[in-house]
Every structure is written in structure tokens, then in C-alpha cells.
């Protein structure tokens, strides 16, 4: 008896691309929420007469990303708790654990 089943490599690639699409949606939604906050910080920095505009752009470019705190702990990224981001995290973890169905 011949059983035809999907190629596991193709199934994994499809699941991987689905996870990547979820992660891309998460990053797009995060960026949409962070951009106005980042722009406000850059504008506030530029308003200070002592700051170079290029410095302000460089200093605030990663606003909202995870970073290290003064005590060495990690400060989590902003808006990582959006529903799409939580779903992307769970999907990535399931893919890494081989638990996707």
C-alpha cells in the first residue's frame, strides 16, 4: 500500500513563512505605535539649543527596543504585548519546539 504524504521540509518551510509573516505584522504594528513617541523625543531633543540634530536622530533611533538597564537587567521592548506580537511569539516558540500542527 502506497501512502502519499507531504514532504516534511515543505511543511516546515510553510510553517516558518507563516511565523515570519506574523512577526512582520507584529513589527509593523509596534512601529506604528512607537513612531509618534520616537518622533516626539527627537523633536524635544532638537528643541534643546545645545543638541546637534544628527545626534538626536542617532540617540533616539532605537527608542522602544529592548535595552539594558543601569543594573544590568533587561528593559523589555515597548508594545511587545500586542495581541499579534504575543501570537507571533507563541508561534515561533511552537515552531522551535516542533509543536506546530
Secondary structure, 3 states (H helix, E strand, C coil): CCCCCCCHHHHHHHHHHHHHHHHHHHHHHHHHHHHHHHHHHHHHHHHCCCCCHHHHHHHHCCCCCCEECCCCCEECCCCCCCHHHHHHHHHHHHHHHCCCC
